[in-house]
């Protein structure tokens, strides 16, 4: 009887290993397809082909994330997608962008939770406001490159997420947003950024926007050593035929976390600097995805 039990256990273990091996092969095969569509979406010269590749990428990502074991799969070959996770590893956030034929951009996003739940983000381009809140169906798309977890004023988990989007041919935008999970999905934006208006009255925002010229390098990042969100202060200049443009002046604003909120710091450094401390997503040598420029 004991030997039969051992044989059954051995057979069960073998079958589990076989299933795990098939799942890994399936994910590896799908990742190769994802890498192909990701590259085609970014580099094809015809907008219709780029759009078709983006839709196929979207479909294949959802297929890949439905496979058991996909949450821990690294998807390292997807260089044109951005995949980030918080330090608590409760979810991962995947975003990518598509250049349309009118020089505008469409953004795609998917959240995979550790329990396997998938939440699709739908880029509806609502009016971008520092005071509005959105959900997964009214998402203002962005390519997310940074994430930092924190506790809100109620003691609940929230996530500061940093994103990039192309607003126009001449303007880019960085955003510091807040992501929180709710029963029916996710919310973007929360009244946690505490500032003062021109009259000295309290001004509480749901997100922070940094708009800057596409020819400049607008920086927004989280400094864990200082426990601060740090971003460029920009000034308006006359750029001739391009009109007025916002460009960094070498000084930095910040927000410091305290008791569930982020409190504005007007001047992070007493002197202007060329680069904030820590590693940002952008530099003169790297593009927004983090790859070295040619």
Helices and strands as residue ranges (DSSP letters): H 2-43, H 47-65, E 82-85, E 91-99, E 105-113, E 118-121, E 134-135, E 143-151, E 157-166, E 171-182, E 185-188, E 193-196, E 202-205, E 208-213, E 220-223, E 228-238, G 240-242, E 244-258, E 261-265
